Amino acid sequence: MSIHIGAKPGDIAETVLLPGDPRRAKWAAETFLQDARLVNEVRGMLGYTGTWNGHPVTIHGSGMGMPSLSIYVNELIRDYDAKTLIRIGSCGAMQKSVKLRDVVLAMTASTMSTPSRGIFRELSYAPVADWSLLRAAAAAAESRDIATHVGGIYSSDVFYDERPDLNDQMMRHGILAVEMEAAELYTLAARYGRRALAVLTVSDHLVTEEALPSEDRERSFGDMVEIALTAAFA
Ligand code: HPA
């Protein structure tokens, strides 16, 4: 047991998928894993471990935002020795060429700040995805005929954003989408020598102001789980 994860030693697999929403962890585990069993429910943050094509896999909620994800990822790595950590989540598109339901694979994640910001002082650290996961996820998405974009995203500390001027600069500099977790995931994975990737689907659009209806979100979410699992064991 760690402070925020009630799982016993050995209950967490080396490969962990991290949706923000704990109920999505339950849905994904029940839908895609064999013999999935609940391994954590501390604070309602559900985690399940089972197997996929014979490989042990844990699917564990991260919560929303980098401070929450940082707690779970620190403990998954330091207390349970997780080696491959893949965020599966939604994002808001920041380019016209990126459409609702498209998949975005985050090659880099720009930020104003992360929970790790303090240790870098004046350094503007560039959080980056693991190349082997990124390459395998791109191949998995393409083989499923899913429109996929690979590039830089923005990990924000706020959903209700008050800086349209900053969004304009990011759009101008090719940032594909905004979400709230990837930069800290990549930073922690780098610190501990683990592999990390964020696989995202576009749930809303900052340029066109469209948003996905909730039933579509579930189908897109299933695609992401399959891409993440295929990439993890490629
Ligand atoms: N902003 C921040 N995070 C998000 C968004 C957004 O528009 N959409 C999905 N995650």
Boltz pocket constraint, residues with backbone or C-beta under 6 A from the ligand:
constraints:
  - pocket:
      binder: B
      contacts: [[A, 90], [A, 91], [A, 92], [A, 156], [A, 158], [A, 159], [A, 178], [A, 179], [A, 180], [A, 203], [A, 204]]
      max_distance: 6.0
